[in-house]
């Protein structure tokens, strides 16, 4: 599996364009609730951390994502990005935890999802890719369970993988996430 950055599939171009455009303007995805000042600070920290991560300063980027989570542990996007980092590090339990938490938080009305007024990104865009990559994590968890002889746990994770991959595909993920999910689903036939 290509270890290209998950966040790159959804937001590499989006965040990079926002960073190149200058100051970050936070856009809430709904008008029902504006993000709190604390959440906005966490989101700004996340965008800066991603810039460092993308420039190859992975430790600095990871630390920045962790700082964003300290500022606001309920920032959906920070949880998802932290899940991506765990995914790249092949820390499957941590990736599962962060992806699942991010998905639970993503549809709350005060979650910022776009770093700039000039960039259109929706919660569904983020959810689609996250569900596909979470499906991959569940498969890795199933493989771990299989190696330990835990057949019921293996079957549970495979069921979760199938459900997550299909849910991601139903939401129109990025091309990379779609190709990965379709390839992984072939094993269920």
PyMOL commands that set and color helices and strands:
alter all, ss='L'
color gray80, all
select helices_A, chain A and resi 6-10+12-21+37-54+58-71+76-88+92-106+123-147+151-170+175-188
alter helices_A, ss='H'
color red, helices_A
select strands_A, chain A and resi 27-28+112-114
alter strands_A, ss='S'
color yellow, strands_A
deselect
rebuild
show_as cartoon
